[in-house]
């Protein structure tokens, strides 16, 4: 999304896009199974993120879904020919440029198409350091993959040039949203309570192979799917720093530092889990559960401080 | 995470790509830093891949022994499970489980075979093969 916005004339970094869209969250969703294991999300769904930016930056985002791959491709071509940058939601499995070991049936991947050359599309994908190419057939398959969170060919593009926003106003609103999601969502599966819930689930695991897969799944969701490491916590900390610099509200710096520490706790958890999976440490789910409980407590405290800081923000 | 602590151990599952992680530089500011990969991530990714490879190998063995149809092997090779294959083909799970039986599989209609082939990303002829 940051690239999309930059293309339309507004300098926006990835952390700023993430933070302003109030994308940071946590969800433990046992009823959505990916490979038989529960979905653990460290951010809001892509639709929410895109809509968040669309609303706050006045991008005039248009979203389109299609019933047939042929229509979806035709429309993509039309938009590209008109010079637009187009965002797509796709499956990861059918993208040929993805490293083979990372190609799983995960359908909430987003990428940007900026051109077409013959049978290939030119793509900017968060997984790659440089631009990549993707043949038409493969992209179609990826866009119309079925299963959980099926993309249905979703594409999106901006129709308006964003005006230079009031960073403070947008920032304050975004902080409110994120604090609310993490602290006050009425569902125990979301936010800090979601982390606590996951902790109890992990605590109950028997010492067996299934437990290892369960734990490995959590770490994959946290580090593989998460951009920037630590379940997006580092990315959000970067947002807080940048917002503080742009608006002069220095209280955000201390919060950023605290969040980096929390990101480190998540990574320590991931490391402990990996060691147990590899057999370097004995498998002890209660120990991991304890780490998660501690993380939950730290995040509760952090988001309360975040909420207090935004309330105190005079703007 | 400090910039100097960004893992550069290497993660084979990244296939030579580097990942961007956000880390704190000497000036106290967070910025994206290229990482060659972290062992912890390699471990959990390999775990998922190996689990599917194991299932596929076992299904392949049973297919070669005539105890199961090649379908189960292809399902795991495509990193799917019964739920996902059911969703992508539109066929009910109990039907797919029936198709794991060699006799039932060999009498499948062209239309159903095409559905499977499409969902699994292989040719209908490929459905009958159980290559290494």
Contacts between the chains, C-beta under 8 A, distances in Angstrom:
chain1	res1	chain2	res2	distance
A	14	B	32	7.6
A	15	B	22	7.2
A	15	B	30	7.5
A	33	B	83	6.5
A	35	B	48	7.2
A	35	B	79	7.7
A	35	B	81	6.2
A	35	B	84	7.8
A	36	B	81	5.5
A	36	B	83	7.2
A	93	B	78	8.0
A	93	B	79	6.8
A	94	B	121	7.1
A	99	B	13	6.3
A	99	B	14	5.6
A	99	B	15	3.0
A	99	B	16	7.6
A	99	B	17	6.1
A	100	B	15	6.5
A	101	B	12	7.4
A	101	B	13	3.6
A	101	B	14	7.9
A	101	B	15	6.8
A	101	B	45	5.5
A	101	B	46	7.1
A	101	B	49	5.3
A	102	B	13	6.2
A	102	B	14	7.4
A	102	B	15	7.5
A	102	B	45	6.7
A	103	B	79	7.3
A	104	B	48	7.1
A	104	B	79	5.8
A	105	B	79	6.2
A	105	B	80	6.5
A	105	B	84	5.8
A	127	B	17	6.7
A	128	B	17	6.3
A	129	B	17	6.6
A	129	B	18	5.9
A	129	B	20	7.9
A	129	B	34	7.0
A	141	B	121	7.3
A	145	B	88	7.5
A	146	B	87	5.5
A	146	B	88	4.2
A	146	B	119	7.6
A	147	B	84	5.2
A	147	B	87	4.9
A	147	B	88	5.8
A	148	B	84	7.7
A	148	B	87	7.4
A	212	B	47	7.0
A	213	B	47	7.0
A	213	B	48	7.8
A	213	B	51	6.4
A	216	B	43	7.8
A	216	B	44	4.3
A	216	B	47	4.5
A	216	B	48	6.4
A	217	B	44	7.9
A	217	B	48	7.5
A	219	B	40	6.8
A	219	B	41	7.5
A	219	B	44	4.4
A	220	B	41	7.9
A	220	B	44	5.0
A	220	B	45	6.6
A	220	B	48	6.4
A	223	B	38	7.2
A	223	B	40	7.1
A	223	B	41	5.0
A	223	B	44	7.6
A	224	B	41	6.2
A	224	B	44	7.4
A	224	B	45	6.3
A	227	B	20	7.1
A	228	B	20	6.5
A	228	B	21	5.6
A	228	B	22	4.2
A	228	B	32	7.1
A	229	B	1	6.7
A	229	B	21	3.9
A	229	B	22	6.5
A	229	B	23	7.9
A	229	B	35	7.9
A	230	B	1	7.2
A	234	B	1	6.5
A	234	B	21	6.6
A	234	B	22	3.8
A	234	B	23	7.0
A	234	B	30	6.6
A	235	B	22	5.4
A	237	B	22	7.1
A	237	B	30	5.7
A	238	B	22	4.9
A	238	B	30	3.8
A	238	B	31	7.3
A	241	B	29	6.2
A	241	B	30	5.5
A	256	B	30	7.0
A	260	B	1	6.9
A	260	B	24	6.1
A	260	B	30	7.2
A	263	B	1	6.7
A	264	B	1	6.0
A	267	B	1	6.9
A	267	B	40	7.8
A	270	B	40	5.1
A	270	B	41	7.7
A	270	B	44	7.8
A	271	B	40	4.9
A	273	B	40	7.6
A	273	B	44	7.4
A	274	B	39	7.0
A	274	B	40	3.7
A	274	B	41	7.8
A	274	B	43	4.2
A	274	B	44	5.9
A	275	B	40	7.9
A	277	B	43	5.7
A	277	B	44	6.6
A	277	B	47	5.7
A	278	B	43	5.3
